[in-house]
Amino acid sequence: MQPYPPQLIVEPDDGLGPVLEFLRSAQSSLLIKQFTFTEASLIQAVIDRHDDGVDVRVMLNPARSGGDRANDETFARLADAGVNVAWSNPKFYVTHEKSIVADGRAALVATFNLCEKYFTLTRDDGVITHEPQHVAQIMQVFEADWAQGDWQPRAYEGLLWSNANSRYHMAQFIDSARRRLDIQHPKYVDVAILDRIAEAAERGVKVHVLCGGKHGISDWDVLDTFASLRTLRRIGVKVHKQKNLRLHAKLLIADGERALVGSMNIDRSAFDLRRELGITLGEPAIVARLQQVFDSDWALSHHYEPPDPLDPSKHTEDDFPHDPELVHE
């Protein structure tokens, strides 16, 4: 049994508070690995922990897949403050993982980046786990990536890692659904996962897909995402478009009993080329809240007919202004 139950963070509902509290709870060590880290109060909290004698190490992704760099200022500020900061493992095309480990006792696994918009504008989730095996494995991977080495999981213990086992275990999760499967993801760019979703629908599972439309989808991902969503609609999957918030969550819920939350989009590169981290959950209170939030978002969404992927004139972002810094990896 876990010494403490996991804690769920839902954004933007819960705001910065839980993440700030988690950072400030560290008394001996902090391990931080982030795709993008720019939020000022969180940066200051990390510096404060360092100044108070906590052993802090921060690993930041150097550049997005498009080549633009978001972490240079944060890297420089942390380094100037004496924090031990490094760029992420170059063995990966991109490090998209969003994790924090405090004192080797608890770990945050999140879909959100540590930037203001992900606490105010986007639907996102995070889980703080105290499960010793989870925390130990996240620390092992941090050390391997810090040393720019290789790492492969010896056993599956509820964590999904890219580029090791994430596609397989996401597929297994989808296969486990017997009555209902809820999917809240922005991208659909992996044929193996698309096949598993279609198979679920064909065996009678009620599948609900909540997507974000064109918002945040790069031009090279539009073809696959729109074509996949159109294919799912043809076999009876209900496809809706998130209306109340920008969609950045990566969430699956099976039968209202199990959930999968993580950094990886449904994307070939996310499974094969990037460092990503996800976690499966079965705690009733956690899954119940995730289900309640999904159902609320679904009720506020609208039926979505994806446009022809070969007609760029119809590829519009009509609900939210275009954000060049929010492109789903």
N, C-alpha and C positions, 0 to 999 in steps of 0.2 A: 504493500500500500504506500501511496505517496504520503510524505510527512505533512504536506499541505495540498489542498486542492488547486488545480490550475485556475488562473485568473484570466478572464476574457476582457479584451479591450476592443470596443467598437467605435470606429471613427465615422463622422465627426462628433458623435454623441458624447464620447467620454473626454475628448480634448487632450491637451498636453499633460494634464495632471498625472495620470498613471505612469507615463513614461518618465517624467521628471522624478516622481517618487521612487521609481525603480532605480534610476541612476543614483539618486541620493542615498539609497539604502546600502550601497556598497561600502563596506568597511575595510576590506583588504585588497580586492582586485576587481577590475572591470575589463572585459574583453568585448570590443565593439567592432562589428563588421557590417558595413553599410554600402549600399549602392549610391545613395545621395544623402548628404548630411550638411544642411545649411541653416537649420533653425537656431536662432541666436541664443535663446535661453537654454536649450539643450547643450549647445557647445559650451556655454559658460558653466553649466552643471558638471560637465566632464572635466573642465579645467579646475573647478573648485574641488572635485574629488582628488585630482592629482595634487593640488596644493595642500590638501589635508593628509597626504601621505599614502593614498590608495595607489596601488600599482595598476596603472591604466595603460592599455595598449589599444590602439585604434587602427583598423584596416579599412581603407577607402578604395572604391573603384575609381580608376583614373579617368576613364572616358566611356561615354555611352557608345552604343553600336554605331551611331551616326558620326562619331568622332568628337562631338562637343564635350567639353570638360566642365563639370559642375562643382567639383570638390577642391579645386586648387586653393581657393581662399581659406576654406576650412582647414586644409592640410597645413598651410602656412601659419595660421593662427594657433593651431594646436602645437605645432613644432616650436614656434616662438615662445609658447608658454611652458615648454619643457616636457610636453606629453610625448610619449613614445608612439609615433604614428608612421605607418608604412602604406605603400600602395599594395593592392591585392595581388594574388597569385597570377603571374602572367601566363600560366598554363591554361587559363580560362579566357575566352574571348571577352566576356564580361563577368564580373562578380555582382550578381543581382540579389544575393542573400541579404536579409535584414535581420540581424541577430545581436543580442546583448546578453552577456553572462555576468552576473554579479556574485562575487565571492565564491564561485564554484558551487553555488547552492541553488541557483535559479537562473532560468534563461528565458528571454523574450524572443519569440518567433513571430514575425510580422509580415503583413503584406504592404504596410506603409513605409515610405521613406521618411527620414527625419528632416522634413521640410514643412514650412507653415501650411501649404495648401492641403497636405494630407491629414491635417488635423482640423480643417475648416471647410473644405470643398468636396472631398472625395469620400466615397464609401470604402472603408478599409477595415481590416481586422488584425488583431494581435493576440497571442496567447503567452502568458507567463507560466512556464512549467517548472515544477520542483522535482519532477521524476528524476532520480539520480542517474539512470541510464541515459536519459535524454541529455541532461546537462553534461555528463561525461563525454558523450559522443560529440556534442557541439564544440566542446573544448578541444577534443582530439583533432577535429577538422580545422579549428582555428589555428592550432599549433602547426599542422601540416601546411596550411596555406601561408602562414607567417614565414615558414621556412622555405616556401615555394617548392614544396615537395608533393608527392602523390599520396592519395588516401583512398581506400575502398572499404565500405562497411563489411564487417565480418558477419553481422547478423542484422536482420530487420527488427527494430525495436520501436516502431511507430513513427520514425522520422524518414522523410523522403529526401534524398540527396541527388542533385544533378552535379555531374553527369554520370551518376552511378546507377540508381534504381528508381528514379522518380516516375518515369513513364510506366514501368511495370506495376508499381504499387498504386498509381492513380488508376490504371486500368483495372486492377484487382478491386479497388474501392468501388468503382462503377459497377463491376460485376456482382458485388455484394448486395446491390439494391434489389429488393423484391417487390416493393409496392410503389415507391415514389423516389425520384431522384431530382434534386434541385441543384442547379448550376448557376453560379453568379461569377462570370468570367468575361473579360473584354475581348479576348482573342481566341480564334478557333483555327489553328494552323498546324494540326498534327493528325494525319489520316488514321493512325492507329487508335487514338483516343476517340476520334469521330466514329470509327467503326464500333467501339465499345458502347458509345452513347446510343447509336442506332440499334445495336443488338438489345440493349436494355428496353428501348421502346418496343421493339418487335416481340419481346417476351412478355409484354403487358405492363411494364413499369410506366407509371405516369411521370413523364420527364418535362420539367419546366426549365427553360433556359432564359436567363436574364442577362442581356448583353448591353453594350454601350453604344451600339451603332458605329458610326465612323469616328467618333471622338477618340483621339489618341491612337488611332490605327494608322500606321505608316502606309505610304502608297504601295510598298512591296508586299504588305500583309493583307491588303484589301481583297485581292483576288481570292485567297484561301478562306478568309473569314466570311465574306459575303456568300461565297459558293457553299461553304460548309453549313451556314445557317439556313440557306435556301434548301439544301438537301435534307436537313433535319425537319424542316417544316413539311416537306413532301411526305415524310413517313409518319406524320402526326404529332411530332414534338411541338409543344407550345413555346413559341419564341416571343419574348417581350423585350422592350428597350427601357433601360433605367431612365427615369424621368426626373426624380427629385434631386439627385446628386450625380456628379461625375463618377463613373464606375472604375474603380481601381482594385477592388477586392478580387481575390482568387479563392473561391469557396465552393465546395461540394457538400451536400447533405444527403445521406441515404436513409430513407425510411423514417426520418425524424429522430434517428437514434445515433447516428455516427456522422462526424464531420471531418473534412480535410481542408486545412488552411495553410497557405504557403506563399512563397514569393514567385513560384513558377507559373507563368501563363501556359495555356494549352498551345504549345509552340514547339516546333522541332528544335530550334536553337536552345530554348529553355531546358529541354530534356537532355540534349546532346553536347552543347558547347559551353554552357554557362555554369557558374556555381550558383546553385539555388537550394533552398531549404523549405520543407513543408512538414506538417505534423498532423497526425490523425488523432481524433478526440472522440471519446465515448461517454464522458461525464454528463449525466442528464441535465444538470443546470446549465452547463456551457452550451450543449447542443440546443436546448430549449430556447436560449436567448438568440442564438444564431438563427434558428428557425423563425422566431418571432420577427427578427429584423428582416430576414428574407421575405417573409409573408407581407410585411408592411411595405417593403420596396416594391414587391410584385403588385400589390393593390394600387400603388401610385404610378405604376408603369403603364405602358400602352402596348397593344399588339403591334408587332414589328414585321414588316415585309422587307427583307433586305433587298437593296436595289441590284440590278444587273451588274455583276462585277466587271463586265467588259464595257460599261458605259460610264466613264469618269464624270460626265456632266451631272450624274445623279448621286455622286459620292459626296454628300454635303454633311457638315456638322451643324445641325439645325437647332439643337437644344442648348448648347453651351458655346461660348466663344472659343475659337481655336487657341490652343495653348502649345506653343512650340517646345516647351519644356516638359510637357506630359505626352510622351510617346511610349506606348507599351513595348517593353523589351521582349 
